[in-house]
Amino acid sequence: MKLSKVTNILLAFAILISSQLACQTLIAPTPSALPPKVTEAAPTSADTPAAPTDDEIKAGIQRSLDLYAEAYTNNKPDVLDQVIDSENKPFYRIVRNRFDEFQKSYLAGQIEFEYVVVDITKREYGFVIAHIEGGNGLNAADWPFRQLGGNWVLSEPTVKQAGEPVRTETDHFIFTTYPWADNVNQKIMDMMETARSDVEKILGKAPEEKANVKIMPIYGLSPFNPMNAIALYMSEQGPIKNIIEVYTPFSYVYGTYDPAFGWDGELQTTLTHEYTHMVHARVFDKAGRLSSWMSEGLAEYVSSSNNDKIYYACNAMRSGTFIPILDETGAVFKQDLMHLTMLTENVGLAYNYSQSLVKFTVDNYGGLDGFWKLAGSLDKTSDFRKAVQDAFGIPYDEYNEKWLKWLKAQC
């Protein structure tokens, strides 16, 4: 699973099921109870409110973004509520969930958020995509807004508005796309082919099986997906196997991206990450399956364009936030890399520590062959301490100490 850029921005800067309206049954009055018919003059152009100008739309969205920034900076959920589409319950949940996750992270209270509307694009159904920059131009986003109660609120189309799904089959993939994202669908399909090629080059193998890739423009299409992810791989779901779901740019779910890389550069990394999960599952039999860090760390290692700097882990270490391989405090709910998916906070940060641990192992213990050897030993022993001893002939404490020394040197 690839975390949302909103979640990743917890580390660098910060980071809808269809709208369900209650139906009411109206009982028509009997003819005798009907009031006399009143003939009204047709409305004139003076009676019809003028459509807002682009400048007025930008100003309205900017006011909402200012409130959004204030909410994140000062941990004000009541302020955030003012700029979320409250009529779309799944969408409301994901916006609030990401906010709550950030406020629990180690960066909460340390960042003063700011966003600026650069440009807007009008879409169907009254939606406007706002191109936004934040952090002195260090981050960008393309988020949908619509008017609700006179305010421009963060929102997304309904399932019906996203359009009927379209199935496209290629040599390696079966794609499901939606008309709302036709401006990016073909490009993402091409990028998925690139991801497969890149993973095969690094890991040496790729499965013959086709991946079922669902390119989703809204959260509402899978409203029970993890709320901090922009993409995820599932080995199977009922009769369907090898499922990759990925959210498209120009949605709030996709989050933010580094303008130096562009949304396509960031998304290419994400697609490579998810396809690595499929290769790990189908070609390498989920080696190291007992450890979450091996799966996510490997996907981050393969998809990262720059493994030389472990930025987020370095920043966290300098601030005193560290996630160990093994939590040996005696806690019932372990807060360590071995239990990455069970962490109660800083999950995105754990991905970067996991990436660093994979790179450390690859660099110092025989390349990827060494990593697979460690993973195989863990599957055999079910004990990471024993796995390190069996794979590398050294005690776990020495392996751990060398990793920490190596990690500090990278920073």
N, C-alpha and C positions, 0 to 999 in steps of 0.2 A: 504494500500500500504506500502510495506517495502522499505525503502530507500537503495540505493546502498551503499555498504561498502566504496566505494570511497567517497560518500557523508558523510557517518558517520565518515570517517576518517578526514573530515573537522573538526570534533570535538575532535578526539583523536590523530591523527597524520597527516594525509592528506588523503587526498585522493589525420546487415548491409543489407534491401532489397538487392538483388544480385547486384554485381558490374556491372554497365551498361556501356559498351563500345560502343562508337558511331560506327555505321556501315556505310561503304562507298560502293557505287555501282561502281564497276570497269567495264569499257567498254573494251572488248577484241579487240586488233587490227585485221584488216583483214589479211588474209594469205599473201597478197602481201607486207604488211608492216612489217611482222615478220622479225627480224634479223636472220642471219644465225645461225643455231644451233651450240653451242659450247659444246664440250664434256670436262667435267672437271673431274679431278681425284677424286676418292672418298676420303673424309677426313680421315686423319690418326689420330691416338690417340694423336699425338703431336698437331694437329689442334684443338682438343676439349678441352675446359677449364676444368680443374680438379674440381670436386665437392669440396666445402669448407670442411675443417676438422671441427670436433666438437669444437676444440679450436678456430678456426677462426670464427665460427658462434657465439660462446659465446663472443668473443672479439667485434664482430660487434654489437651484441645486447647490450653489456655493453656501447658502445659508444652512442647508441641511448638513453639508460636509463640515462646516464649522462646529455644528452641534455634535456631529459624529466624533470629531477630533477632541472636543472638550470631554466627551464621555470617556474615551479611551485614556486621555491624559490624566483625568481626575477620578477615574473609576465611578462614573455616574450612570448606572443602568437606566434610571428614569429619563435621563436626557437622551440616551441611545434610543429608547422606545419611541421618541418623537419622530425619528427618521426611518423607521422600519414599517413596511407594509403590514399593518396589523390584521388585514383581512386574509392574508395568506399564512396559515398557521405553520406549515412545514418550513416555509422560508423564514418566518419569524424565529422559529426554534434554532435554525442553523446560525443566524446572525447573532442571536443571544449566546448560543453555545460557544462560538468562537471568541466573543467578547469575554465571557467568563473564564475560558481557558487562558486567555492572555493575562487577565487580572490575577491568575494563580501562578503565572510564570515568574522567573527571576528578574525579568525586565520591567515588570509592572511598577509604575511610579517613577521610572527612570527616564522616560521619553516624553517630550512635548510634541504631540502630533500636530501636523498641519497638512492640509490638502488644498489643491488649487484646481479648479475646472479650466482645462485648456481648450477643449472643443466639445461639441455635441453632435450626435447623429440621430435624427428622428427615425423611429421604427414604427411598425404597425401597432395597432391597438393602444395608441397613446403613449408608448414607451419612448424613452430617450436614452441613448447610450452616451454617458459622459466620459470623455477621456480625461483622466485625473493624474496629476503629479503630486508627489509628497516627498518629504525629507530632502528638501533642496534639490529636487530632481533625481534623487537616488532610487525612487520607486515610482511606478506608474500602474494604472489600473484602468479598466474599461467597464464601468458598472451601470446597470440599468436602473432608471428611475421612472416613476409615474406620479401623476398628481393624485393626491388623496386628501380630501378636506381642505383644499387650497394650498397644500404643501407638497413639495417634491420629495418623495420617500424612496428609499432603496426597495427594489422589488424584482420580480421576474415574471415572465409569462406563465400562464396556466398550461396544463398538459394539453388541453384542446388547442390553445394558441400556438404551441410548439409545432403542431402539425402531425400528420400520420407518419409512422415510421417507414423508412425506405431501406430495403435489404440489397446489399451489393457484395458479391463474392469475387475474390481474387485468388491467386495461387496460394497465398499464405494466410488469408484472413476472410472472415465473414463480417462485414460491417453493417451496423444498424445506425442510420442517421435520421435527423429530423429537419424539416424545411426551415425552421427558424434559424438554423446555423448553416444554411447553404453557402454563406460567404466564406466559411472556413472548412467545411466538411471535406472537400477533396484534398485540400492541403494537409489536413490531419491524417487522412488515409495514406497519402504519400509519405508523411513523416513516420507513420507506423512501419512501413516497409524499410525505411532507413534504420529505425530502431532495431528491427530484426537483424539486419545486416551487421550493425555495430556490435550487438551482443554476440553474434556468432563469431566475429573476428576476435573478441576478447576471450570468450569461454571455449571457443573451438568447436562448438556444436550448437545446433538448433533443431527443434523437433519438426517432424513431418506434419504433425497435427496442425490444423488451422485454429487460430485464436478467434473467438467471437468477440468482436470489439463494438461496444455500444458508445457512440459519441453523443453525449448528453448536454444540451444547452441549458437545462434547468435542474435544480435539485428535486423538484416535484416528481420527476420520472422514477426515482428510486428514493422515496422519502424516509426510508429507514437505513440508508447507508450511513457509515461513520461520518460525523459532521465536520471532522477536521481533515478530510481527504479530498484531493482533487482527482484522484484516480486510484483504482484498486484492482487487484487480480484475485479471482476466485477459481480454484482448480475445477470446481463443478458446482452446479446449482440445479438440483433435480436431474433431468436428462441432459442438460446442456453442460458442456465441459469447456475449460479454458476461456473463462470470461474476463475480459478487461473492460472496465467502465471508466470513461474519462470525461471530465467536464470541459466544456469549451471556453476559450477566451470570450470576452464580452459578456461575462456573467459575474455576479458577486461571488459565486461558489469558487470560481477559478482564483480569485484573490488578486494579489499584486505581482508585479514582475520587475526585474531590473531593466530599465530602458536601454542600457548598454547592450543587453542580449536580445531584447524584444520578447514579446509573448511567445513567438515561435521558437526562439532559442531556449527559453525556459521549458516550454512544452516538450521539446525534443528530449530533454533530460528526463522528464516525467515518463514519456512513452518508453524510453529505454529502460528506466527503472522497473516499470511494470512487466515488460517483456522478459527482463532478467528473472523475475519471479516465475514466469512460465517455464523458462529453460531450466531453472533450478528444480522445479517440481517434476517436469516431464523427462528431462535428460539425466539429471543428477539425483533423482529420487529423494528430493528434499533433504539432502545430506545436512546434518546438523539441525534436524527438525526440532530438537529439544531446546534449542536456544533461539529466541527471537532476534538477537543481535546478528546472528549469522545470516539469516535471510535478508533482513533490512540493510545490514551493513554491506553485504555483497551487492545488492541492487544499487545502493548509493555509490559504491566503489566503481562498478561497471559503468554507471550513467554519468558520473562526475567528469566534467571537462578539465578539472584542475584538482588532482588529488594531492598536490604538493602542500597545500595549506588547508588545515582543518579549522576554518575561520570560527565557526560557532563554538566549537569545543574550546578553542583558545580563548575566546572572549569570556566564556563561562568560567574557565579555570581561573582567569585573572580576577573575576568577581567572587571567587570562592564557591562556585556551584560545580560540583563534580558528581558524576554517576559512575560507580564502580562496576567492575565485571560481576563480582559477587558481593552481595550485601551480607556481611558477617556480623551485623549488630544484634541478631536474634529476633528481628522484627518478623511478625507473622506474614505481613504483606511485603515481600521483598521489593526494595527500590533499587534495582540494579539492571544491568544490560541483559542478564539472563532472563529477566522477566519484563522485557521492554513493553510488551503490550498491556502489562498490568500496572504501569507507572501511574501515579495519581497526579503528576505534574511534570512539566518539561519533557513531554514525549518527543517533540520535534528535536530537542537538543540531544536526546538519546540516539537519534538517527545519526547525528554527526559524530558522536563518540563511537558508535558502532562502525561507521565508515573508517574512522581512524584505526580501530582495532583490526579490521580486515586489512587495511593497507600496511599496518605494522607487521602483521603475520606474513603477508605476501612478500614484503621487502626483506624480512629477516629470517624466514624459515622455509625457503625453497619455492617461492613464487606461489601461484595458484595451486600447484600440486601440494604444497605444504598446508594451505588452507583446507583443501579437500581431505587431507590426511587427518587434520585436527577434527573436522566435522565428522568423519567416519569413526574416529575414536570416541567421540562424544555419543554417537548413536549406539556404539557397542557397550560403553561403560555406564552411560547415564549419569556420569559424574564428571564435571568439568575439570576438577583437580586431577583426577586419574587420566582424563583425556589428554591433558597437556603433557603429563609424564609419559604416557604411551606414545604420543605422536612425536614429541621433540626430545625426550630423554632428560627433561629438566623439571624441577618442581614448579607448581603453579605460582608460588610466591616470586620466584625468579622471573618467570614470564611476565607477571603483573608489574613487577618493579621495572623491568626493561621497557615495557609499554609506556609507563608513566614518564620515564626518562626520555624516551623517543618522542612522546607527545609534547613534552615541554620544549624539546629542541625544535620541533616544527613551528612553535609559536614565536 
